[in-house]
Amino acid sequence: MRLSMFISVVRPFGPVVVGISLGFMLSMLSVNWTEEACFMDGAEGEDVSPGQDGMLKGARKPNSISAANYAESEEDFQPRIVPYEQAAPSEPKKLYRAKYVSTELGMRERLFVGVLTSKTTINSLAVAVNRTISHHLDPVVFFTGSHNRKVPHGMFVVSHGDERLIWNMFQTVRYIFDHFINEYDWFYFVQDDTYTEADRIKALVGHLSMDRELYMGHPEEFIGGEMEGRYCYGGFGYLLSRSLLVRLQPFLENCRNDILSARPDEWLGRCIIDYTQTNCVSEYEGRQYQHYELGKNSDPKKEQSPEFQNALTVHPVSDPELMYRLHRYFTEIELQKTYDEIAKLQAEIKNVSVVAFEGNRSAHWPVGINPPFEPKGRFDVLMWEYFTEEEIYSCLDDSPKCELQGVDHMDVADVIDTAVEELNKKYMPVLHLKKQQLINGYRRFDPIRGMEYTLDLQLEAVSQKGHSRSITKRVHLVRPLSWIEIIPMPYVTEATRVHIIIPLTHDDQSYVDHFLEVFASNAFETSENAILTLLFIYEPKEAQQVNQNDIFASVKSQIAKYEHKYPTVKIPWISVKTETPSQIKYMDIISKKHPVDTLFFLAKVNTNINSEFLNRCRMNAISNWQVFFPIHFQDYNPDVAYHNTEQPATIDLVKDAGRFDRHSFDEACFYNSDYMTTRSRMVVDVQDNEEIIESLDIYEMFVQYSSLHVFRAVEPALHQHYTYHVCNSRLSEDLYHRCVQSNLHGIGSRSQLAMLLFEQEQGNST
């Protein structure tokens, strides 16, 4: 009873007691943490245990300077100098640059040409359009609705897979947005039954502001006349600015769904007017879009109206023949305008030269042509070639004279005819001149002006009364250099790996030491992206004794030493057995062992190979486009070039040190795919005559059996020491003759050989 009564009395005070107890415990706990933090460096702090992160366990982190004995620590405090340590350089971020400066700067080409064609006209009218404008305008893309199995050669055709005209137009515009909208400022669309005067279109675009929203062509009213505005009739073509197309791009899908029309040009016009409020115009900034509608059975030669002669486009063109006739007619007009402009400029030059200090002598002949080349020394003097109508006295094989044939014969005949024609223009109708014979002829090539000619002609002069007599006239002519054109080439990169193939015979072993030493310093030590492969060529007897007496054993041991010295380098080698070491024979073996995209460089063992040339090999050999055959610089025989003098340690590329060996075709850069394609075209001829493989080298193979560009040029970075080549008589006559000529011309220069003969004769006379 007493216990229950006690509990009943105490129960109301229970929560108060519990609350006071908890508050007291929490306050004590808080004081304990604070003391631990403050006395961490004192005696009381010795029982404090650190946490997992190296800091004290508690709600706060300690101060960076301890609070214990603060006054003493402040007096004894010594500043500590933290030494500067340079941060480790981080790897620089790789910059991704555009392939071309124009891409990086956002520069665009001027004009894009799109030609709308069809399944029935792509092989007729479209081909005629391509042949008449493609060499003036680039690019020219043909859009059609059908998929053709056979696309005409040399044409860029885009097939949409649907013959509906409106759908074809919609897909064409969308294709422009996807592929070309950021590359061109102006877009020209035309049908394949329209002739376009390409130069006039380029001239028109060149005078228009690129930032204008312009829709230019031949304006037409919409069918029915219900809709306001005018569209450009597609038959005469039309120009669209990039600014206008960019503004139209977001609404193209709406045009496809909302606009119904039977004609593609009308559909596009309604789309442009609805969403950009831009009408078709035929004149802008003083420039007219001139066109001409051609009637049935019209003859271009009989059309004399100014509208026709000044037209940019002519429509309709019924057949390809008419397209070519129109092209010829307008080309003749432009050519005559060019001649008239040249004559006008020549007259102005003559008028201006009269008041010059030297008078008319200050005007060079012919008027408007660059002045002649002025030599800086006696070695730069241009040599004249003497010729007659049958012979020329400057031959490739250094013969005193040879027969005038081929292009040289055509050149001389053309120059004589031109001279007689120009003389008749000057003297007719008083005299009429007829050629009797060429007495003397001289010509030389001036790198600044072109080919110069001096002719002594014996002519028959006939007067108006019929009297005739023979006269001699000296005539000077110049065939000027034509306009230099930059040919577009496919893009190539210098990152391509080059596989260097070095054929070795028994006679080449003496050059291996020097070759590997030079190649190691130029390629192995610089980590050049190239692989060296040695090709050991055994004769049948040497191949039988390879286990007992390997003629290339020393070379293979050297390969092992270099692979040990450069652990990341591997030098593969291939053995071939043949009696006649033909280039095509051993390239057949090498080609099968490499992928089709391999870039080969075929060279001789006495060639010094460096990075400069390897980069040119990568740039000049273009897959499915071009092969490169460099002309190396070969030193003369040191005993001849440096007779009675000390040979220099390094030989410069000068006239007395060596020459570019034009008789050698041993070096070549080409892709394996091009070699395989060209080699496959020889199969039929090889079946009929197996010796053709030995009678041709790789250069002749590419020339005769491929459609690739064969680029041949002197290469100063490709240097060869003097070598006497052992000419194999079992090769073809042409290859053997080339080898002999290379040896003869490589002995020394004419002056050096003449000096040796002079010294020999002097010695014999004494």
Secondary structure in CASP SS format (residue, H / E / C, confidence):
PFRMAT SS
TARGET T0000
AUTHOR 0000-0000-0000
METHOD secondary structure of the structure
MODEL  1
M C 1.00
R H 1.00
L H 1.00
S H 1.00
M H 1.00
F H 1.00
I H 1.00
S H 1.00
V H 1.00
V H 1.00
R H 1.00
P H 1.00
F H 1.00
G H 1.00
P H 1.00
V H 1.00
V H 1.00
V H 1.00
G H 1.00
I H 1.00
S H 1.00
L H 1.00
G H 1.00
F H 1.00
M H 1.00
L H 1.00
S H 1.00
M H 1.00
L H 1.00
S H 1.00
V H 1.00
N H 1.00
W H 1.00
T H 1.00
E H 1.00
E H 1.00
A H 1.00
C H 1.00
F C 1.00
M C 1.00
D C 1.00
G C 1.00
A H 1.00
E H 1.00
G H 1.00
E H 1.00
D H 1.00
V C 1.00
S C 1.00
P E 1.00
G C 1.00
Q C 1.00
D C 1.00
G C 1.00
M C 1.00
L E 1.00
K C 1.00
G C 1.00
A C 1.00
R C 1.00
K C 1.00
P C 1.00
N C 1.00
S C 1.00
I C 1.00
S C 1.00
A C 1.00
A C 1.00
N C 1.00
Y H 1.00
A H 1.00
E H 1.00
S H 1.00
E H 1.00
E H 1.00
D H 1.00
F C 1.00
Q C 1.00
P C 1.00
R C 1.00
I C 1.00
V C 1.00
P C 1.00
Y C 1.00
E C 1.00
Q C 1.00
A C 1.00
A C 1.00
P C 1.00
S C 1.00
E C 1.00
P C 1.00
K C 1.00
K C 1.00
L C 1.00
Y C 1.00
R C 1.00
A C 1.00
K C 1.00
Y C 1.00
V H 1.00
S H 1.00
T H 1.00
E H 1.00
L H 1.00
G C 1.00
M C 1.00
R C 1.00
E E 1.00
R E 1.00
L E 1.00
F E 1.00
V E 1.00
G E 1.00
V E 1.00
L E 1.00
T C 1.00
S C 1.00
K C 1.00
T C 1.00
T C 1.00
I C 1.00
N C 1.00
S C 1.00
L H 1.00
A H 1.00
V H 1.00
A H 1.00
V H 1.00
N H 1.00
R H 1.00
T H 1.00
I H 1.00
S C 1.00
H C 1.00
H C 1.00
L C 1.00
D C 1.00
P C 1.00
V E 1.00
V E 1.00
F E 1.00
F E 1.00
T E 1.00
G C 1.00
S C 1.00
H C 1.00
N C 1.00
R C 1.00
K C 1.00
V C 1.00
P C 1.00
H C 1.00
G C 1.00
M C 1.00
F E 1.00
V E 1.00
V E 1.00
S E 1.00
H C 1.00
G C 1.00
D C 1.00
E C 1.00
R C 1.00
L H 1.00
I H 1.00
W H 1.00
N H 1.00
M H 1.00
F H 1.00
Q H 1.00
T H 1.00
V H 1.00
R H 1.00
Y H 1.00
I H 1.00
F H 1.00
D H 1.00
H H 1.00
F C 1.00
I C 1.00
N C 1.00
E C 1.00
Y E 1.00
D E 1.00
W E 1.00
F E 1.00
Y E 1.00
F E 1.00
V E 1.00
Q E 1.00
D C 1.00
D C 1.00
T C 1.00
Y E 1.00
T E 1.00
E C 1.00
A H 1.00
D H 1.00
R H 1.00
I H 1.00
K H 1.00
A H 1.00
L H 1.00
V H 1.00
G H 1.00
H C 1.00
L C 1.00
S C 1.00
M C 1.00
D C 1.00
R C 1.00
E C 1.00
L C 1.00
Y E 1.00
M E 1.00
G E 1.00
H C 1.00
P E 1.00
E E 1.00
E E 1.00
F C 1.00
I C 1.00
G C 1.00
G C 1.00
E C 1.00
M C 1.00
E C 1.00
G C 1.00
R E 1.00
Y E 1.00
C E 1.00
Y C 1.00
G H 1.00
G H 1.00
F H 1.00
G C 1.00
Y E 1.00
L E 1.00
L E 1.00
S E 1.00
R H 1.00
S H 1.00
L H 1.00
L H 1.00
V H 1.00
R H 1.00
L H 1.00
Q H 1.00
P H 1.00
F H 1.00
L H 1.00
E H 1.00
N H 1.00
C H 1.00
R H 1.00
N H 1.00
D H 1.00
I C 1.00
L C 1.00
S C 1.00
A C 1.00
R C 1.00
P H 1.00
D H 1.00
E H 1.00
W H 1.00
L H 1.00
G H 1.00
R H 1.00
C H 1.00
I H 1.00
I H 1.00
D H 1.00
Y H 1.00
T H 1.00
Q C 1.00
T C 1.00
N C 1.00
C C 1.00
V E 1.00
S C 1.00
E E 1.00
Y E 1.00
E C 1.00
G C 1.00
R E 1.00
Q E 1.00
Y C 1.00
Q C 1.00
H E 1.00
Y E 1.00
E E 1.00
L C 1.00
G C 1.00
K C 1.00
N C 1.00
S C 1.00
D C 1.00
P H 1.00
K H 1.00
K H 1.00
E C 1.00
Q C 1.00
S C 1.00
P H 1.00
E H 1.00
F H 1.00
Q H 1.00
N C 1.00
A C 1.00
L C 1.00
T E 1.00
V E 1.00
H E 1.00
P C 1.00
V C 1.00
S C 1.00
D C 1.00
P H 1.00
E H 1.00
L H 1.00
M H 1.00
Y H 1.00
R H 1.00
L H 1.00
H H 1.00
R H 1.00
Y H 1.00
F H 1.00
T H 1.00
E H 1.00
I H 1.00
E H 1.00
L H 1.00
Q H 1.00
K H 1.00
T H 1.00
Y H 1.00
D H 1.00
E H 1.00
I H 1.00
A H 1.00
K H 1.00
L H 1.00
Q H 1.00
A H 1.00
E H 1.00
I H 1.00
K H 1.00
N H 1.00
V H 1.00
S H 1.00
V H 1.00
V C 1.00
A C 1.00
F C 1.00
E C 1.00
G H 1.00
N H 1.00
R H 1.00
S H 1.00
A C 1.00
H C 1.00
W C 1.00
P C 1.00
V C 1.00
G C 1.00
I C 1.00
N C 1.00
P C 1.00
P C 1.00
F C 1.00
E C 1.00
P C 1.00
K C 1.00
G C 1.00
R H 1.00
F H 1.00
D H 1.00
V C 1.00
L C 1.00
M C 1.00
W C 1.00
E E 1.00
Y E 1.00
F E 1.00
T C 1.00
E C 1.00
E C 1.00
E E 1.00
I E 1.00
Y C 1.00
S C 1.00
C C 1.00
L C 1.00
D C 1.00
D C 1.00
S C 1.00
P C 1.00
K C 1.00
C E 1.00
E E 1.00
L C 1.00
Q C 1.00
G H 1.00
V H 1.00
D H 1.00
H H 1.00
M H 1.00
D H 1.00
V H 1.00
A H 1.00
D H 1.00
V H 1.00
I H 1.00
D H 1.00
T H 1.00
A H 1.00
V H 1.00
E H 1.00
E H 1.00
L H 1.00
N H 1.00
K H 1.00
K H 1.00
Y H 1.00
M C 1.00
P C 1.00
V C 1.00
L E 1.00
H E 1.00
L E 1.00
K E 1.00
K E 1.00
Q E 1.00
Q E 1.00
L E 1.00
I E 1.00
N E 1.00
G E 1.00
Y E 1.00
R E 1.00
R E 1.00
F E 1.00
D E 1.00
P C 1.00
I C 1.00
R C 1.00
G E 1.00
M E 1.00
E E 1.00
Y E 1.00
T E 1.00
L E 1.00
D E 1.00
L E 1.00
Q E 1.00
L E 1.00
E E 1.00
A E 1.00
V E 1.00
S E 1.00
Q C 1.00
K C 1.00
G C 1.00
H C 1.00
S E 1.00
R E 1.00
S E 1.00
I E 1.00
T E 1.00
K E 1.00
R E 1.00
V E 1.00
H E 1.00
L E 1.00
V E 1.00
R E 1.00
P E 1.00
L C 1.00
S C 1.00
W C 1.00
I C 1.00
E C 1.00
I C 1.00
I C 1.00
P C 1.00
M C 1.00
P C 1.00
Y C 1.00
V C 1.00
T C 1.00
E C 1.00
A C 1.00
T C 1.00
R C 1.00
V E 1.00
H E 1.00
I E 1.00
I E 1.00
I E 1.00
P E 1.00
L E 1.00
T C 1.00
H H 1.00
D H 1.00
D H 1.00
Q H 1.00
S H 1.00
Y H 1.00
V H 1.00
D H 1.00
H H 1.00
F H 1.00
L H 1.00
E H 1.00
V H 1.00
F H 1.00
A H 1.00
S H 1.00
N H 1.00
A H 1.00
F H 1.00
E C 1.00
T C 1.00
S C 1.00
E C 1.00
N C 1.00
A E 1.00
I E 1.00
L E 1.00
T E 1.00
L E 1.00
L E 1.00
F E 1.00
I E 1.00
Y E 1.00
E C 1.00
P H 1.00
K H 1.00
E H 1.00
A H 1.00
Q H 1.00
Q C 1.00
V C 1.00
N C 1.00
Q C 1.00
N C 1.00
D C 1.00
I C 1.00
F C 1.00
A H 1.00
S H 1.00
V H 1.00
K H 1.00
S H 1.00
Q H 1.00
I H 1.00
A H 1.00
K H 1.00
Y H 1.00
E H 1.00
H H 1.00
K H 1.00
Y C 1.00
P C 1.00
T C 1.00
V C 1.00
K C 1.00
I C 1.00
P C 1.00
W E 1.00
I E 1.00
S E 1.00
V E 1.00
K E 1.00
T C 1.00
E C 1.00
T C 1.00
P C 1.00
S C 1.00
Q H 1.00
I H 1.00
K H 1.00
Y H 1.00
M H 1.00
D H 1.00
I H 1.00
I H 1.00
S H 1.00
K H 1.00
K C 1.00
H C 1.00
P C 1.00
V C 1.00
D C 1.00
T C 1.00
L E 1.00
F E 1.00
F E 1.00
L E 1.00
A C 1.00
K C 1.00
V C 1.00
N C 1.00
T E 1.00
N E 1.00
I C 1.00
N C 1.00
S H 1.00
E H 1.00
F H 1.00
L H 1.00
N H 1.00
R H 1.00
C H 1.00
R H 1.00
M H 1.00
N H 1.00
A C 1.00
I E 1.00
S C 1.00
N C 1.00
W C 1.00
Q E 1.00
V E 1.00
F E 1.00
F E 1.00
P E 1.00
I E 1.00
H E 1.00
F E 1.00
Q E 1.00
D E 1.00
Y C 1.00
N C 1.00
P H 1.00
D H 1.00
V H 1.00
A H 1.00
Y C 1.00
H C 1.00
N C 1.00
T C 1.00
E C 1.00
Q C 1.00
P C 1.00
A C 1.00
T C 1.00
I C 1.00
D C 1.00
L C 1.00
V C 1.00
K C 1.00
D C 1.00
A C 1.00
G E 1.00
R E 1.00
F E 1.00
D C 1.00
R C 1.00
H C 1.00
S C 1.00
F C 1.00
D C 1.00
E C 1.00
A E 1.00
C E 1.00
F E 1.00
Y E 1.00
N H 1.00
S H 1.00
D H 1.00
Y H 1.00
M H 1.00
T H 1.00
T H 1.00
R H 1.00
S H 1.00
R C 1.00
M C 1.00
V H 1.00
V H 1.00
D H 1.00
V H 1.00
Q H 1.00
D H 1.00
N C 1.00
E C 1.00
E C 1.00
I H 1.00
I H 1.00
E H 1.00
S H 1.00
L C 1.00
D C 1.00
I H 1.00
Y H 1.00
E H 1.00
M H 1.00
F H 1.00
V H 1.00
Q H 1.00
Y H 1.00
S C 1.00
S C 1.00
L C 1.00
H E 1.00
V E 1.00
F E 1.00
R E 1.00
A E 1.00
V E 1.00
E E 1.00
P E 1.00
A E 1.00
L E 1.00
H E 1.00
Q E 1.00
H C 1.00
Y C 1.00
T C 1.00
Y C 1.00
H C 1.00
V C 1.00
C C 1.00
N C 1.00
S C 1.00
R C 1.00
L C 1.00
S C 1.00
E H 1.00
D H 1.00
L H 1.00
Y H 1.00
H H 1.00
R H 1.00
C H 1.00
V H 1.00
Q H 1.00
S H 1.00
N H 1.00
L H 1.00
H H 1.00
G C 1.00
I C 1.00
G C 1.00
S C 1.00
R H 1.00
S H 1.00
Q H 1.00
L H 1.00
A H 1.00
M H 1.00
L H 1.00
L H 1.00
F H 1.00
E H 1.00
Q H 1.00
E H 1.00
Q H 1.00
G H 1.00
N H 1.00
S H 1.00
T C 1.00
END
